[in-house]
Amino acid sequence: MEKDLGYQELLLLANRLQDRVNALAKEADEAQAEGILAYTIAQSNSLEQARFAYETAHNDLIVGAKEILTATDGKAAEEVLNAYGKYGIKEI
């Protein structure tokens, strides 16, 4: 007759603990995924706001540059165009 030292009960307990660990890991992964999704959406919104602010400022600068060029003489206009060209502004 073999001696039963409680190995079956211990194995059953170990399997239950492993199942619980797997369930907790899955819950943690899902919670982290939700957090990452919320962060990604917030960053996307921030980028969209920044793009809009950039485009608005760029358009305002173009309008201002056109007004300046209209109101200046030829030499001043050339200097303004050179300055804008130096900073990469191509639309005037």
N, CA, C and O atoms as a CHARMM CRD file, in Angstrom:
* protein
*
  368
    1    1 MET  N      0.82600  -1.17600   0.00000 PROA 1      0.00000
    2    1 MET  CA     0.00000   0.00000   0.00000 PROA 1      0.00000
    3    1 MET  C      0.87800   1.25000   0.00000 PROA 1      0.00000
    4    1 MET  O      1.82300   1.37000   0.78000 PROA 1      0.00000
    5    2 GLU  N      0.54500   2.15600  -0.88100 PROA 2      0.00000
    6    2 GLU  CA     1.32100   3.39400  -0.97200 PROA 2      0.00000
    7    2 GLU  C      0.83100   4.39200   0.06800 PROA 2      0.00000
    8    2 GLU  O     -0.34900   4.44400   0.41400 PROA 2      0.00000
    9    3 LYS  N      1.77100   5.17300   0.54500 PROA 3      0.00000
   10    3 LYS  CA     1.41500   6.20200   1.51800 PROA 3      0.00000
   11    3 LYS  C      0.93500   7.44500   0.76400 PROA 3      0.00000
   12    3 LYS  O      1.59100   7.87600  -0.18400 PROA 3      0.00000
   13    4 ASP  N     -0.17100   8.01300   1.16000 PROA 4      0.00000
   14    4 ASP  CA    -0.66500   9.27000   0.57200 PROA 4      0.00000
   15    4 ASP  C     -0.18400  10.40700   1.46500 PROA 4      0.00000
   16    4 ASP  O     -0.63000  10.54200   2.60400 PROA 4      0.00000
   17    5 LEU  N      0.70000  11.19800   0.95800 PROA 5      0.00000
   18    5 LEU  CA     1.27000  12.29600   1.74400 PROA 5      0.00000
   19    5 LEU  C      0.59800  13.63000   1.41600 PROA 5      0.00000
   20    5 LEU  O      1.14800  14.69300   1.70700 PROA 5      0.00000
   21    6 GLY  N     -0.56900  13.57500   0.82200 PROA 6      0.00000
   22    6 GLY  CA    -1.29800  14.80400   0.51800 PROA 6      0.00000
   23    6 GLY  C     -0.90100  15.43400  -0.81100 PROA 6      0.00000
   24    6 GLY  O     -1.20400  16.60000  -1.06000 PROA 6      0.00000
   25    7 TYR  N     -0.23100  14.67800  -1.65700 PROA 7      0.00000
   26    7 TYR  CA     0.20500  15.23500  -2.93900 PROA 7      0.00000
   27    7 TYR  C     -0.97300  15.60900  -3.83900 PROA 7      0.00000
   28    7 TYR  O     -0.92000  16.63000  -4.52500 PROA 7      0.00000
   29    8 GLN  N     -1.99800  14.82900  -3.84700 PROA 8      0.00000
   30    8 GLN  CA    -3.15100  15.13100  -4.70400 PROA 8      0.00000
   31    8 GLN  C     -3.81600  16.43200  -4.27500 PROA 8      0.00000
   32    8 GLN  O     -4.17400  17.25900  -5.11400 PROA 8      0.00000
   33    9 GLU  N     -3.97800  16.61000  -2.98100 PROA 9      0.00000
   34    9 GLU  CA    -4.57500  17.85100  -2.48200 PROA 9      0.00000
   35    9 GLU  C     -3.67800  19.04600  -2.78900 PROA 9      0.00000
   36    9 GLU  O     -4.14500  20.12100  -3.16400 PROA 9      0.00000
   37   10 LEU  N     -2.38000  18.82400  -2.62100 PROA 10     0.00000
   38   10 LEU  CA    -1.42100  19.89800  -2.90900 PROA 10     0.00000
   39   10 LEU  C     -1.43000  20.25200  -4.39400 PROA 10     0.00000
   40   10 LEU  O     -1.37100  21.42700  -4.75700 PROA 10     0.00000
   41   11 LEU  N     -1.50400  19.24000  -5.24100 PROA 11     0.00000
   42   11 LEU  CA    -1.56600  19.46800  -6.68600 PROA 11     0.00000
   43   11 LEU  C     -2.84400  20.21300  -7.05600 PROA 11     0.00000
   44   11 LEU  O     -2.81400  21.12500  -7.88200 PROA 11     0.00000
   45   12 LEU  N     -3.95800  19.83100  -6.45300 PROA 12     0.00000
   46   12 LEU  CA    -5.22400  20.50500  -6.70100 PROA 12     0.00000
   47   12 LEU  C     -5.14400  21.96700  -6.27200 PROA 12     0.00000
   48   12 LEU  O     -5.59500  22.85300  -6.99800 PROA 12     0.00000
   49   13 LEU  N     -4.57800  22.22000  -5.11000 PROA 13     0.00000
   50   13 LEU  CA    -4.40800  23.59300  -4.61700 PROA 13     0.00000
   51   13 LEU  C     -3.50500  24.39200  -5.55200 PROA 13     0.00000
   52   13 LEU  O     -3.79000  25.54800  -5.86400 PROA 13     0.00000
   53   14 ALA  N     -2.42700  23.77500  -5.99200 PROA 14     0.00000
   54   14 ALA  CA    -1.50100  24.45600  -6.91300 PROA 14     0.00000
   55   14 ALA  C     -2.21200  24.80300  -8.21600 PROA 14     0.00000
   56   14 ALA  O     -2.01100  25.89600  -8.74500 PROA 14     0.00000
   57   15 ASN  N     -3.02200  23.92100  -8.73700 PROA 15     0.00000
   58   15 ASN  CA    -3.76200  24.18900  -9.97600 PROA 15     0.00000
   59   15 ASN  C     -4.77400  25.31300  -9.78000 PROA 15     0.00000
   60   15 ASN  O     -4.93700  26.16800 -10.65000 PROA 15     0.00000
   61   16 ARG  N     -5.45200  25.30600  -8.63200 PROA 16     0.00000
   62   16 ARG  CA    -6.39800  26.39700  -8.35100 PROA 16     0.00000
   63   16 ARG  C     -5.68100  27.74400  -8.24400 PROA 16     0.00000
   64   16 ARG  O     -6.15200  28.75800  -8.75800 PROA 16     0.00000
   65   17 LEU  N     -4.54500  27.72900  -7.57400 PROA 17     0.00000
   66   17 LEU  CA    -3.76800  28.96700  -7.45800 PROA 17     0.00000
   67   17 LEU  C     -3.29700  29.44700  -8.83100 PROA 17     0.00000
   68   17 LEU  O     -3.33100  30.64300  -9.11900 PROA 17     0.00000
   69   18 GLN  N     -2.85800  28.51500  -9.67600 PROA 18     0.00000
   70   18 GLN  CA    -2.42200  28.88800 -11.02700 PROA 18     0.00000
   71   18 GLN  C     -3.57200  29.49000 -11.81900 PROA 18     0.00000
   72   18 GLN  O     -3.38700  30.47900 -12.52800 PROA 18     0.00000
   73   19 ASP  N     -4.76000  28.90000 -11.70500 PROA 19     0.00000
   74   19 ASP  CA    -5.93600  29.45200 -12.39000 PROA 19     0.00000
   75   19 ASP  C     -6.23600  30.86400 -11.89900 PROA 19     0.00000
   76   19 ASP  O     -6.54600  31.75400 -12.69100 PROA 19     0.00000
   77   20 ARG  N     -6.14100  31.06100 -10.58600 PROA 20     0.00000
   78   20 ARG  CA    -6.41200  32.39100 -10.01500 PROA 20     0.00000
   79   20 ARG  C     -5.37200  33.40600 -10.47900 PROA 20     0.00000
   80   20 ARG  O     -5.71100  34.54100 -10.81100 PROA 20     0.00000
   81   21 VAL  N     -4.11100  32.99700 -10.50000 PROA 21     0.00000
   82   21 VAL  CA    -3.04000  33.88300 -10.98200 PROA 21     0.00000
   83   21 VAL  C     -3.29200  34.26800 -12.43400 PROA 21     0.00000
   84   21 VAL  O     -3.14200  35.43300 -12.80100 PROA 21     0.00000
   85   22 ASN  N     -3.67000  33.30600 -13.25400 PROA 22     0.00000
   86   22 ASN  CA    -3.95700  33.58700 -14.66500 PROA 22     0.00000
   87   22 ASN  C     -5.12500  34.55600 -14.80900 PROA 22     0.00000
   88   22 ASN  O     -5.08900  35.45400 -15.65100 PROA 22     0.00000
   89   23 ALA  N     -6.15900  34.37700 -13.99000 PROA 23     0.00000
   90   23 ALA  CA    -7.31400  35.28000 -14.04600 PROA 23     0.00000
   91   23 ALA  C     -6.92100  36.69200 -13.62600 PROA 23     0.00000
   92   23 ALA  O     -7.33200  37.66700 -14.25500 PROA 23     0.00000
   93   24 LEU  N     -6.12300  36.80100 -12.56200 PROA 24     0.00000
   94   24 LEU  CA    -5.67600  38.13000 -12.11200 PROA 24     0.00000
   95   24 LEU  C     -4.78000  38.79600 -13.15400 PROA 24     0.00000
   96   24 LEU  O     -4.87400  40.00400 -13.37000 PROA 24     0.00000
   97   25 ALA  N     -3.92400  38.02700 -13.79400 PROA 25     0.00000
   98   25 ALA  CA    -3.05300  38.57500 -14.84000 PROA 25     0.00000
   99   25 ALA  C     -3.88100  39.07600 -16.01200 PROA 25     0.00000
  100   25 ALA  O     -3.58300  40.12400 -16.58500 PROA 25     0.00000
  101   26 LYS  N     -4.91800  38.33400 -16.36900 PROA 26     0.00000
  102   26 LYS  CA    -5.78400  38.75400 -17.46600 PROA 26     0.00000
  103   26 LYS  C     -6.50500  40.05000 -17.10700 PROA 26     0.00000
  104   26 LYS  O     -6.59400  40.96100 -17.93000 PROA 26     0.00000
  105   27 GLU  N     -7.01800  40.13600 -15.88000 PROA 27     0.00000
  106   27 GLU  CA    -7.68900  41.36200 -15.43500 PROA 27     0.00000
  107   27 GLU  C     -6.73000  42.55400 -15.45500 PROA 27     0.00000
  108   27 GLU  O     -7.09800  43.65100 -15.87400 PROA 27     0.00000
  109   28 ALA  N     -5.50200  42.32500 -14.99900 PROA 28     0.00000
  110   28 ALA  CA    -4.50400  43.40000 -14.99700 PROA 28     0.00000
  111   28 ALA  C     -4.18700  43.85300 -16.42000 PROA 28     0.00000
  112   28 ALA  O     -4.07800  45.05000 -16.68200 PROA 28     0.00000
  113   29 ASP  N     -4.04100  42.90500 -17.33100 PROA 29     0.00000
  114   29 ASP  CA    -3.76700  43.24400 -18.73100 PROA 29     0.00000
  115   29 ASP  C     -4.91500  44.04700 -19.33600 PROA 29     0.00000
  116   29 ASP  O     -4.68500  45.01200 -20.06600 PROA 29     0.00000
  117   30 GLU  N     -6.14700  43.65000 -19.03400 PROA 30     0.00000
  118   30 GLU  CA    -7.30600  44.37800 -19.56300 PROA 30     0.00000
  119   30 GLU  C     -7.37900  45.78900 -19.00000 PROA 30     0.00000
  120   30 GLU  O     -7.67800  46.73500 -19.72800 PROA 30     0.00000
  121   31 ALA  N     -7.10800  45.93400 -17.70600 PROA 31     0.00000
  122   31 ALA  CA    -7.12700  47.26700 -17.09000 PROA 31     0.00000
  123   31 ALA  C     -6.03300  48.14500 -17.67800 PROA 31     0.00000
  124   31 ALA  O     -6.25500  49.32900 -17.93100 PROA 31     0.00000
  125   32 GLN  N     -4.86400  47.57700 -17.89500 PROA 32     0.00000
  126   32 GLN  CA    -3.76900  48.33600 -18.48800 PROA 32     0.00000
  127   32 GLN  C     -4.11200  48.73100 -19.92400 PROA 32     0.00000
  128   32 GLN  O     -3.80500  49.84500 -20.35100 PROA 32     0.00000
  129   33 ALA  N     -4.73600  47.83900 -20.65900 PROA 33     0.00000
  130   33 ALA  CA    -5.12600  48.14700 -22.04200 PROA 33     0.00000
  131   33 ALA  C     -6.12300  49.29900 -22.07600 PROA 33     0.00000
  132   33 ALA  O     -6.03800  50.17400 -22.93700 PROA 33     0.00000
  133   34 GLU  N     -7.06900  49.29800 -21.13500 PROA 34     0.00000
  134   34 GLU  CA    -8.03700  50.39800 -21.07500 PROA 34     0.00000
  135   34 GLU  C     -7.33200  51.71700 -20.77900 PROA 34     0.00000
  136   34 GLU  O     -7.64600  52.74300 -21.38400 PROA 34     0.00000
  137   35 GLY  N     -6.38600  51.68900 -19.85400 PROA 35     0.00000
  138   35 GLY  CA    -5.63000  52.90000 -19.52600 PROA 35     0.00000
  139   35 GLY  C     -4.81900  53.39600 -20.70500 PROA 35     0.00000
  140   35 GLY  O     -4.76400  54.59900 -20.96400 PROA 35     0.00000
  141   36 ILE  N     -4.19800  52.48900 -21.41200 PROA 36     0.00000
  142   36 ILE  CA    -3.39800  52.86600 -22.58000 PROA 36     0.00000
  143   36 ILE  C     -4.29100  53.44200 -23.66800 PROA 36     0.00000
  144   36 ILE  O     -3.91300  54.40400 -24.33700 PROA 36     0.00000
  145   37 LEU  N     -5.46700  52.86600 -23.85100 PROA 37     0.00000
  146   37 LEU  CA    -6.40000  53.38200 -24.85000 PROA 37     0.00000
  147   37 LEU  C     -6.82400  54.80900 -24.50500 PROA 37     0.00000
  148   37 LEU  O     -6.84000  55.68300 -25.37200 PROA 37     0.00000
  149   38 ALA  N     -7.16500  55.04100 -23.24200 PROA 38     0.00000
  150   38 ALA  CA    -7.55600  56.39200 -22.81600 PROA 38     0.00000
  151   38 ALA  C     -6.40300  57.38000 -23.01900 PROA 38     0.00000
  152   38 ALA  O     -6.62300  58.50100 -23.47500 PROA 38     0.00000
  153   39 TYR  N     -5.19300  56.97400 -22.68600 PROA 39     0.00000
  154   39 TYR  CA    -4.01900  57.82400 -22.87700 PROA 39     0.00000
  155   39 TYR  C     -3.80100  58.12800 -24.35300 PROA 39     0.00000
  156   39 TYR  O     -3.51300  59.26600 -24.72000 PROA 39     0.00000
  157   40 THR  N     -3.93800  57.11000 -25.19700 PROA 40     0.00000
  158   40 THR  CA    -3.75400  57.30000 -26.63600 PROA 40     0.00000
  159   40 THR  C     -4.78500  58.27000 -27.20300 PROA 40     0.00000
  160   40 THR  O     -4.45300  59.11800 -28.03100 PROA 40     0.00000
  161   41 ILE  N     -6.02500  58.14800 -26.76400 PROA 41     0.00000
  162   41 ILE  CA    -7.07300  59.06600 -27.22800 PROA 41     0.00000
  163   41 ILE  C     -6.76400  60.49000 -26.78000 PROA 41     0.00000
  164   41 ILE  O     -6.91000  61.43100 -27.56100 PROA 41     0.00000
  165   42 ALA  N     -6.33600  60.65600 -25.52800 PROA 42     0.00000
  166   42 ALA  CA    -6.00300  61.98900 -25.01900 PROA 42     0.00000
  167   42 ALA  C     -4.83900  62.59200 -25.80800 PROA 42     0.00000
  168   42 ALA  O     -4.86500  63.77700 -26.14100 PROA 42     0.00000
  169   43 GLN  N     -3.82900  61.78900 -26.10700 PROA 43     0.00000
  170   43 GLN  CA    -2.68400  62.28500 -26.87800 PROA 43     0.00000
  171   43 GLN  C     -3.09700  62.65600 -28.29300 PROA 43     0.00000
  172   43 GLN  O     -2.62500  63.65400 -28.83700 PROA 43     0.00000
  173   44 SER  N     -3.96400  61.86900 -28.88400 PROA 44     0.00000
  174   44 SER  CA    -4.46400  62.16600 -30.22600 PROA 44     0.00000
  175   44 SER  C     -5.21800  63.49400 -30.24000 PROA 44     0.00000
  176   44 SER  O     -5.05900  64.30100 -31.15600 PROA 44     0.00000
  177   45 ASN  N     -6.03900  63.70900 -29.21400 PROA 45     0.00000
  178   45 ASN  CA    -6.77100  64.98100 -29.11500 PROA 45     0.00000
  179   45 ASN  C     -5.81400  66.14900 -28.94400 PROA 45     0.00000
  180   45 ASN  O     -6.01200  67.20600 -29.54300 PROA 45     0.00000
  181   46 SER  N     -4.78400  65.96900 -28.13800 PROA 46     0.00000
  182   46 SER  CA    -3.79200  67.02900 -27.93700 PROA 46     0.00000
  183   46 SER  C     -3.05800  67.35000 -29.23300 PROA 46     0.00000
  184   46 SER  O     -2.80800  68.51500 -29.54300 PROA 46     0.00000
  185   47 LEU  N     -2.71800  66.31800 -29.97900 PROA 47     0.00000
  186   47 LEU  CA    -2.04000  66.53800 -31.26100 PROA 47     0.00000
  187   47 LEU  C     -2.94400  67.27500 -32.24400 PROA 47     0.00000
  188   47 LEU  O     -2.48400  68.13600 -32.99300 PROA 47     0.00000
  189   48 GLU  N     -4.21200  66.93800 -32.23800 PROA 48     0.00000
  190   48 GLU  CA    -5.16200  67.61300 -33.12500 PROA 48     0.00000
  191   48 GLU  C     -5.29300  69.08500 -32.74600 PROA 48     0.00000
  192   48 GLU  O     -5.35000  69.95000 -33.62100 PROA 48     0.00000
  193   49 GLN  N     -5.34100  69.37100 -31.45500 PROA 49     0.00000
  194   49 GLN  CA    -5.41700  70.76100 -31.00300 PROA 49     0.00000
  195   49 GLN  C     -4.15200  71.52500 -31.38000 PROA 49     0.00000
  196   49 GLN  O     -4.22000  72.68200 -31.79500 PROA 49     0.00000
  197   50 ALA  N     -3.00800  70.88000 -31.23600 PROA 50     0.00000
  198   50 ALA  CA    -1.74300  71.52000 -31.60100 PROA 50     0.00000
  199   50 ALA  C     -1.68200  71.79000 -33.10400 PROA 50     0.00000
  200   50 ALA  O     -1.21600  72.84500 -33.53600 PROA 50     0.00000
  201   51 ARG  N     -2.16000  70.82000 -33.90100 PROA 51     0.00000
  202   51 ARG  CA    -2.17200  71.00900 -35.35600 PROA 51     0.00000
  203   51 ARG  C     -3.06600  72.18300 -35.72900 PROA 51     0.00000
  204   51 ARG  O     -2.69700  73.00500 -36.56900 PROA 51     0.00000
  205   52 PHE  N     -4.23800  72.26700 -35.11100 PROA 52     0.00000
  206   52 PHE  CA    -5.14600  73.36600 -35.38600 PROA 52     0.00000
  207   52 PHE  C     -4.51400  74.70600 -34.99800 PROA 52     0.00000
  208   52 PHE  O     -4.61100  75.67700 -35.74900 PROA 52     0.00000
  209   53 ALA  N     -3.87100  74.76200 -33.83500 PROA 53     0.00000
  210   53 ALA  CA    -3.21100  75.99800 -33.39200 PROA 53     0.00000
  211   53 ALA  C     -2.09500  76.39300 -34.35800 PROA 53     0.00000
  212   53 ALA  O     -1.94000  77.56600 -34.69700 PROA 53     0.00000
  213   54 TYR  N     -1.31900  75.39400 -34.79800 PROA 54     0.00000
  214   54 TYR  CA    -0.24800  75.67000 -35.76100 PROA 54     0.00000
  215   54 TYR  C     -0.81600  76.21800 -37.06600 PROA 54     0.00000
  216   54 TYR  O     -0.32800  77.22400 -37.58200 PROA 54     0.00000
  217   55 GLU  N     -1.84000  75.56400 -37.59900 PROA 55     0.00000
  218   55 GLU  CA    -2.41500  76.01100 -38.87400 PROA 55     0.00000
  219   55 GLU  C     -3.01600  77.40200 -38.75100 PROA 55     0.00000
  220   55 GLU  O     -2.89000  78.21300 -39.66800 PROA 55     0.00000
  221   56 THR  N     -3.66500  77.68500 -37.63400 PROA 56     0.00000
  222   56 THR  CA    -4.24300  79.01300 -37.41700 PROA 56     0.00000
  223   56 THR  C     -3.14600  80.06200 -37.37200 PROA 56     0.00000
  224   56 THR  O     -3.25400  81.10100 -38.02300 PROA 56     0.00000
  225   57 ALA  N     -2.08800  79.79900 -36.60700 PROA 57     0.00000
  226   57 ALA  CA    -0.97800  80.75600 -36.50400 PROA 57     0.00000
  227   57 ALA  C     -0.29100  80.93500 -37.86000 PROA 57     0.00000
  228   57 ALA  O      0.06200  82.05100 -38.24100 PROA 57     0.00000
  229   58 HSD  N     -0.10800  79.84500 -38.57200 PROA 58     0.00000
  230   58 HSD  CA     0.53800  79.92100 -39.88700 PROA 58     0.00000
  231   58 HSD  C     -0.31200  80.77200 -40.85000 PROA 58     0.00000
  232   58 HSD  O      0.21600  81.62800 -41.55900 PROA 58     0.00000
  233   59 ASN  N     -1.60900  80.53100 -40.86600 PROA 59     0.00000
  234   59 ASN  CA    -2.49600  81.31400 -41.74000 PROA 59     0.00000
  235   59 ASN  C     -2.50700  82.78600 -41.34400 PROA 59     0.00000
  236   59 ASN  O     -2.50100  83.66300 -42.20800 PROA 59     0.00000
  237   60 ASP  N     -2.52100  83.05800 -40.03900 PROA 60     0.00000
  238   60 ASP  CA    -2.46700  84.44800 -39.57300 PROA 60     0.00000
  239   60 ASP  C     -1.16700  85.11600 -40.00500 PROA 60     0.00000
  240   60 ASP  O     -1.15700  86.28700 -40.38500 PROA 60     0.00000
  241   61 LEU  N     -0.08200  84.37100 -39.94600 PROA 61     0.00000
  242   61 LEU  CA     1.21000  84.91800 -40.36900 PROA 61     0.00000
  243   61 LEU  C      1.20700  85.23200 -41.85800 PROA 61     0.00000
  244   61 LEU  O      1.73300  86.26600 -42.26900 PROA 61     0.00000
  245   62 ILE  N      0.63600  84.37400 -42.65600 PROA 62     0.00000
  246   62 ILE  CA     0.56200  84.59900 -44.10400 PROA 62     0.00000
  247   62 ILE  C     -0.26400  85.85100 -44.39600 PROA 62     0.00000
  248   62 ILE  O      0.12500  86.68200 -45.21700 PROA 62     0.00000
  249   63 VAL  N     -1.40700  85.98000 -43.71800 PROA 63     0.00000
  250   63 VAL  CA    -2.25100  87.16100 -43.92200 PROA 63     0.00000
  251   63 VAL  C     -1.48300  88.42800 -43.53900 PROA 63     0.00000
  252   63 VAL  O     -1.50900  89.42400 -44.26100 PROA 63     0.00000
  253   64 GLY  N     -0.80000  88.37400 -42.39300 PROA 64     0.00000
  254   64 GLY  CA    -0.01200  89.53200 -41.95700 PROA 64     0.00000
  255   64 GLY  C      1.10500  89.86800 -42.93000 PROA 64     0.00000
  256   64 GLY  O      1.36000  91.03800 -43.21700 PROA 64     0.00000
  257   65 ALA  N      1.76300  88.84800 -43.42900 PROA 65     0.00000
  258   65 ALA  CA     2.85500  89.07900 -44.38300 PROA 65     0.00000
  259   65 ALA  C      2.33000  89.72500 -45.65900 PROA 65     0.00000
  260   65 ALA  O      2.96800  90.62600 -46.20400 PROA 65     0.00000
  261   66 LYS  N      1.18400  89.27500 -46.13600 PROA 66     0.00000
  262   66 LYS  CA     0.60000  89.88000 -47.33600 PROA 66     0.00000
  263   66 LYS  C      0.25500  91.34300 -47.09900 PROA 66     0.00000
  264   66 LYS  O      0.47300  92.19000 -47.96600 PROA 66     0.00000
  265   67 GLU  N     -0.28100  91.63300 -45.93100 PROA 67     0.00000
  266   67 GLU  CA    -0.61500  93.02600 -45.60200 PROA 67     0.00000
  267   67 GLU  C      0.63500  93.88900 -45.53100 PROA 67     0.00000
  268   67 GLU  O      0.63600  95.02500 -46.00600 PROA 67     0.00000
  269   68 ILE  N      1.69000  93.35900 -44.94600 PROA 68     0.00000
  270   68 ILE  CA     2.94900  94.10700 -44.85500 PROA 68     0.00000
  271   68 ILE  C      3.51100  94.36000 -46.24100 PROA 68     0.00000
  272   68 ILE  O      3.93200  95.47500 -46.54900 PROA 68     0.00000
  273   69 LEU  N      3.52100  93.33000 -47.07900 PROA 69     0.00000
  274   69 LEU  CA     4.08000  93.48500 -48.41700 PROA 69     0.00000
  275   69 LEU  C      3.27900  94.48800 -49.24500 PROA 69     0.00000
  276   69 LEU  O      3.84300  95.23000 -50.04900 PROA 69     0.00000
  277   70 THR  N      1.98500  94.50700 -49.04700 PROA 70     0.00000
  278   70 THR  CA     1.14600  95.45500 -49.77300 PROA 70     0.00000
  279   70 THR  C      1.45700  96.88900 -49.35600 PROA 70     0.00000
  280   70 THR  O      1.40200  97.80600 -50.17500 PROA 70     0.00000
  281   71 ALA  N      1.78000  97.07400 -48.09200 PROA 71     0.00000
  282   71 ALA  CA     1.98600  98.42400 -47.55200 PROA 71     0.00000
  283   71 ALA  C      3.43200  98.90200 -47.64400 PROA 71     0.00000
  284   71 ALA  O      3.70900 100.02600 -47.22600 PROA 71     0.00000
  285   72 THR  N      4.35200  98.12400 -48.16000 PROA 72     0.00000
  286   72 THR  CA     5.75400  98.52300 -48.16800 PROA 72     0.00000
  287   72 THR  C      6.24500  98.81700 -49.56800 PROA 72     0.00000
  288   72 THR  O      5.59000  98.49800 -50.56000 PROA 72     0.00000
  289   73 ASP  N      7.41100  99.43300 -49.62500 PROA 73     0.00000
  290   73 ASP  CA     8.02100  99.67100 -50.92700 PROA 73     0.00000
  291   73 ASP  C      8.79100  98.43700 -51.38200 PROA 73     0.00000
  292   73 ASP  O      8.86500  97.45600 -50.64200 PROA 73     0.00000
  293   74 GLY  N      9.35100  98.46400 -52.55700 PROA 74     0.00000
  294   74 GLY  CA     9.99700  97.29900 -53.16000 PROA 74     0.00000
  295   74 GLY  C     11.16000  96.75300 -52.34900 PROA 74     0.00000
  296   74 GLY  O     11.27200  95.54100 -52.16900 PROA 74     0.00000
  297   75 LYS  N     12.03000  97.63500 -51.85600 PROA 75     0.00000
  298   75 LYS  CA    13.20900  97.17800 -51.10100 PROA 75     0.00000
  299   75 LYS  C     12.78100  96.50800 -49.80000 PROA 75     0.00000
  300   75 LYS  O     13.30200  95.44900 -49.44800 PROA 75     0.00000
  301   76 ALA  N     11.85700  97.10300 -49.09800 PROA 76     0.00000
  302   76 ALA  CA    11.37300  96.51800 -47.84300 PROA 76     0.00000
  303   76 ALA  C     10.68700  95.18300 -48.11700 PROA 76     0.00000
  304   76 ALA  O     10.86200  94.23100 -47.35700 PROA 76     0.00000
  305   77 ALA  N      9.91400  95.10600 -49.18900 PROA 77     0.00000
  306   77 ALA  CA     9.23700  93.86300 -49.54100 PROA 77     0.00000
  307   77 ALA  C     10.26300  92.76000 -49.80500 PROA 77     0.00000
  308   77 ALA  O     10.07800  91.61400 -49.39500 PROA 77     0.00000
  309   78 GLU  N     11.33600  93.11800 -50.48800 PROA 78     0.00000
  310   78 GLU  CA    12.38700  92.13900 -50.76500 PROA 78     0.00000
  311   78 GLU  C     13.01900  91.63900 -49.46300 PROA 78     0.00000
  312   78 GLU  O     13.28600  90.44600 -49.32000 PROA 78     0.00000
  313   79 GLU  N     13.25100  92.53000 -48.53900 PROA 79     0.00000
  314   79 GLU  CA    13.82900  92.14700 -47.24900 PROA 79     0.00000
  315   79 GLU  C     12.87300  91.24400 -46.45800 PROA 79     0.00000
  316   79 GLU  O     13.30300  90.27400 -45.83400 PROA 79     0.00000
  317   80 VAL  N     11.59200  91.56500 -46.48700 PROA 80     0.00000
  318   80 VAL  CA    10.60800  90.73600 -45.78700 PROA 80     0.00000
  319   80 VAL  C     10.55800  89.34700 -46.42700 PROA 80     0.00000
  320   80 VAL  O     10.52000  88.34000 -45.72100 PROA 80     0.00000
  321   81 LEU  N     10.55700  89.29300 -47.75700 PROA 81     0.00000
  322   81 LEU  CA    10.54000  87.99700 -48.43700 PROA 81     0.00000
  323   81 LEU  C     11.78600  87.18100 -48.09800 PROA 81     0.00000
  324   81 LEU  O     11.70100  85.96900 -47.89700 PROA 81     0.00000
  325   82 ASN  N     12.92700  87.83600 -48.03400 PROA 82     0.00000
  326   82 ASN  CA    14.15900  87.13400 -47.65800 PROA 82     0.00000
  327   82 ASN  C     14.06500  86.58000 -46.23100 PROA 82     0.00000
  328   82 ASN  O     14.46800  85.44900 -45.96200 PROA 82     0.00000
  329   83 ALA  N     13.52600  87.39900 -45.32700 PROA 83     0.00000
  330   83 ALA  CA    13.38300  86.94700 -43.93700 PROA 83     0.00000
  331   83 ALA  C     12.44000  85.76000 -43.85000 PROA 83     0.00000
  332   83 ALA  O     12.73800  84.78700 -43.15600 PROA 83     0.00000
  333   84 TYR  N     11.31600  85.82000 -44.53700 PROA 84     0.00000
  334   84 TYR  CA    10.37800  84.69800 -44.50500 PROA 84     0.00000
  335   84 TYR  C     10.97600  83.45900 -45.15900 PROA 84     0.00000
  336   84 TYR  O     10.76600  82.34200 -44.68700 PROA 84     0.00000
  337   85 GLY  N     11.72200  83.65500 -46.24700 PROA 85     0.00000
  338   85 GLY  CA    12.38400  82.53300 -46.89400 PROA 85     0.00000
  339   85 GLY  C     13.40600  81.88600 -45.98400 PROA 85     0.00000
  340   85 GLY  O     13.57400  80.66700 -46.00100 PROA 85     0.00000
  341   86 LYS  N     14.08300  82.68600 -45.19900 PROA 86     0.00000
  342   86 LYS  CA    15.09500  82.17300 -44.26200 PROA 86     0.00000
  343   86 LYS  C     14.46700  81.23300 -43.24500 PROA 86     0.00000
  344   86 LYS  O     15.10200  80.27400 -42.80700 PROA 86     0.00000
  345   87 TYR  N     13.21400  81.50700 -42.86500 PROA 87     0.00000
  346   87 TYR  CA    12.54200  80.68300 -41.86300 PROA 87     0.00000
  347   87 TYR  C     11.59600  79.65600 -42.49400 PROA 87     0.00000
  348   87 TYR  O     10.79800  79.03500 -41.79100 PROA 87     0.00000
  349   88 GLY  N     11.68200  79.47900 -43.78600 PROA 88     0.00000
  350   88 GLY  CA    10.94200  78.40000 -44.45400 PROA 88     0.00000
  351   88 GLY  C      9.50200  78.69300 -44.77300 PROA 88     0.00000
  352   88 GLY  O      8.74100  77.76300 -45.04300 PROA 88     0.00000
  353   89 ILE  N      9.09100  79.94600 -44.75500 PROA 89     0.00000
  354   89 ILE  CA     7.71100  80.29500 -45.09300 PROA 89     0.00000
  355   89 ILE  C      7.69400  80.58200 -46.57700 PROA 89     0.00000
  356   89 ILE  O      8.34700  81.51900 -47.03700 PROA 89     0.00000
  357   90 LYS  N      6.96100  79.79200 -47.32500 PROA 90     0.00000
  358   90 LYS  CA     7.00900  79.88200 -48.78600 PROA 90     0.00000
  359   90 LYS  C      5.78300  80.53800 -49.39000 PROA 90     0.00000
  360   90 LYS  O      5.82800  81.00600 -50.52700 PROA 90     0.00000
  361   91 GLU  N      4.68500  80.57800 -48.64100 PROA 91     0.00000
  362   91 GLU  CA     3.45500  81.15100 -49.18800 PROA 91     0.00000
  363   91 GLU  C      3.35800  82.61700 -48.79100 PROA 91     0.00000
  364   91 GLU  O      3.36500  82.94800 -47.60600 PROA 91     0.00000
  365   92 ILE  N      3.27000  83.46000 -49.74800 PROA 92     0.00000
  366   92 ILE  CA     3.01500  84.87600 -49.47700 PROA 92     0.00000
  367   92 ILE  C      2.20600  85.43800 -50.60800 PROA 92     0.00000
  368   92 ILE  O      1.86900  86.62200 -50.59800 PROA 92     0.00000
